[in-house]
Amino acid sequence: MNIDSNDAEAHEGLSNVYMKKGEYKKAMEHINLAIKCNPKYINAYFNRGVNYWTIGNATEDISKAIANKNTGINDIRNAIKLDSNNDSYIFTLGDMYRSVGDFKNAEKQYEKVIICNPNKIEARYNLGIMYVENGKYKDAVIQFKKTIELDPARYEGAYINLGELYYKILKDNQKAIKYYREALNVMENIGDKKERVIEIRNKISEIEKEIIKNIY
């Protein structure tokens, strides 16, 4: 494919084509040329970071996979340095940290996303999960409730997580049942898997039995 060798956007576009084809070597050649043509081309750094991450996921050699992922993270961080208010870049970095088990850094990134875009529901939800992982249970409750406030009909996981927190951590069985039941409503409306619905119903039954036992 013939392109202007000095056209950074053309190199980036060609890199994307090769990534979709799984031709990673050619993809990286062109994304590197894009950055060479324009060292301040922010989106090229972001896309190169995503490319490295994708290659890392496709690499069977663990050490090479880790190296590629770390390089990807560094490129995303460089993109954010050039565009510090780009919530999509920051959110992606949070997802990367989360996927490698670095929950503290993931938490920080999702918090930054919310500062840039308070209504980004996915960031609210993911931040809630990170707060749970990091033992910040009351903060997690706030984020899951905010997720529901922003989108009450789609994030059944927020209801389920609230149920889990109130049942297992905060020891409030009534609220646990409330959120599990609300989760059921959402799950049934979106046609969720029957097995998951049964699982939540069993949890409600378990808690109700526990409440009765404590009364007597």
Phi, psi and omega in degrees: 000125182271126176223164175292119185296343180257009183264103184298318181294325178294318177297319179297316179298319179292324176300318179297321179298314181292326178297318180296330179278350183081014178267077192293323181298313179294322179300316181289325177301316185283326178290327175292323177293325178299316180289324177296320179293323182217091182298347179255015180280094190300313185296334178292321176296317179299311182294325177294322176299316178296321178299312179301319180296316179298317179296320177300319179293333182269357184266127180282330178290116187298316182296320178291323179298315180296317180299316179296318180294318178296321176296320177299315178300317180297321179293319178297320178297322177295321177297320180293325176300325180276339180215079191289347181255011180278099186294334178292319177297314183295319179298317179298319178297320176300316178297322179295313178300318181299318185291338177261008176083012178268077189289331180292315177290325176299315178305313181300319182292317179295325176297320179295322179301315183294328175296318179288322185216088185299340183260013178282100190298317183301324180291320177300312182296312180296324178296320176302317179296319179294323177298321176298312180300327183264010174077017180259072192292319180292324175294323178297318179303316180301316183289322178293322177293322177293322176301314180295321179299320181283327181210084186288347189253000188238328187263074179298333178299328179294319177295315181297316180296323176296318176302315180297316182296314181292328181281308189272328187252308187270354173055047176237090187296324181296315179291325178300313179298318180305311184284327175296319179294321177294325176298318179301318180300315180294315183298319181289326180291327181264007178068041181295165183299139183301323183297320181291321178298315179298320180299316180292319178299321178296323178295318179299316179299319180298316181291320179298320177295322180294320179297315180297318180299320181290332178293319184260000000 
